[in-house]
């Protein structure tokens, strides 16, 4: 399994079998990642998510991709920093449960945004550390997953993630 780091739009990862939605608890369209994915996927994505709502922080569920160029969307609800505790454990669960759903569906490639580091207020560097720790610890597990891509929207996210990832090698 390999880790890739790119700057871009999570809704435009056409070479990935699945993308991860940093969802809200009702799995509806909103701002940020959820808004971008729902806009491109169309109304079927929200309809498919209704059966799983309300999602709890740290949980992950899978739907089809509808109008996205991906077969699957893995929806996970990150913790609101300072409200949902233990925040680090819940954030780690988002990544771990998303990887588990990918394994259960024999997914070979998955693209992640940074979960909870935007509107949910999780500190950027701490969020990146948690993401890397969980993804790297998942490597030895058997399964079909071959590529885990981190898709960063801003220059700050990209540069910080890249620096932290490279410093771990």
N, C-alpha and C positions, 0 to 999 in steps of 0.2 A: 504494500500500500504506500502511496506517496501523498505528500501534502503539497498543494499549489497555493500560491498567493497572487491574486490579481486585483487590479483596481477596475471597477466597472459596475454594471447594473445587474443585480441578482435576477431580474426578469429576462435577461438576455444571455443566459448561459446555455446555449443550444446544444453544446456537446456534453452536457451533464444529464444523466438519467433522472436525477431528482434535484430539487432545490428545497432549501429549508425556509419556511415562513416564520419570521419573528412575529407570531400571531398575538392578537388580543384574545381575551378569554372567550368571547363569543364567536371567534373565527370569522369575523366580518372584515370588510374592507375598512381601511383607516388611513393613517399617514405612513410614511416611511416604507419599509419593506412590505408590510401587508398591503398597503395601498398600491404599490407598484405591481405586485403579483396579481392581486385581484383585478386590477385594471386590464392587464394583459390576458389573464385567464378567462375573464368573462363571468357572468352570474352563476355558472355551474359550480365554481369553486366555493362560493359562499353557501350555496344550497347543499353541497356535499359536506361542508363543515358543520352544518346545523345539528347533525346527529351526534356530534362529539361535544357540543357546547353544554355547559361551560367547562372550558379547559382549566386545570389547576396549574400554578407555577411549577415548572419542572417536568410536566407531562409532554408527550409527543404522540401525534397521530398522523396517519397517512391518508391522503386522498389522491385521486388521479389529477393530472395536470391541466385538463381541459384545453384552453386556448394557448397555454404556455408551450414552449418547445421541449418541455420535459414530460416524461411519462408520469412522474409522481411529484407531489408536494408533501413535504413532511412539516407539519405545523407544530410549533412548540411555543409555550408561554413562558417567557423569562420573568425573573423577579423584578419588582419595582424596588429600586435601591432605597434602603431606609425604611421600607414598609414590609416587604415579604422576607421573612427570616427562616432559616439561616440563608442569607442571600448567596453566598459562595457555593453552598451545597446545592441550592436550587438551580443556580446557573450551570453548574457542572452536570446536573441531571438533565438539563435541556440538551446539552451536547451528547451525553451518553445515551439518553433515551432516543434521540434522533438517529444516532448510529445503530442502535438496536433495531429500530423500525426499518432502517435501510437493510440490515442483515436479514431480517424476517421476510422482506420482500425481494431478496436476491438482487438488490440494487448494486451496480458496479461503480457508480460515480455519483457524488453528492456535493452540492455547492452550499456553503453556509454564509450567511451574513454575520456580522457581530451582533450577538443577542444581548439585549437589555442596555447597551451602551449609548443609545440615543435618548429617546423620550423617557425611558424608564430610569435614566440617571446613573447607571452602573459606571464606575470609573473605568476609563478606557484601558489603561495599562493592566489593571486587575482583571478586567474582562478578557483581555487577550491572554493573560497568563492562564486563566482557567480554561479557556478554549484549547490552547495548545496542550496543556497538561492532560485533559480528558482525551483529546484526539490521539495524542501520542501513546497514551496508555491503552488505547483500543487496538493498536496495531497487531499485537500477538494473537488476537482472537481469530478463529477460523471464519471464513465466509467469503462472499463474492466481492466485497468492497475493495476497489483498487485505487480510487482517487478521491481524496477529500480536498476540496478547493475552498479557500476563504476568499470571499468577494467583498472587497472594501470599497465603500462609496466615496469617501473623501480622501484627499491627499494626506491629511493627518492620520487617519485610520491606517491607510496603506503603509506610510513610512514607519509608523510606530509598530505595526504588526510585523513588517518585514525585518526591522531592527531586532525585535524581540525573538522572532523565529530564528534568524541567523545567529544570534548570540547563544542559542540553545545547542547548536550543532557542535 
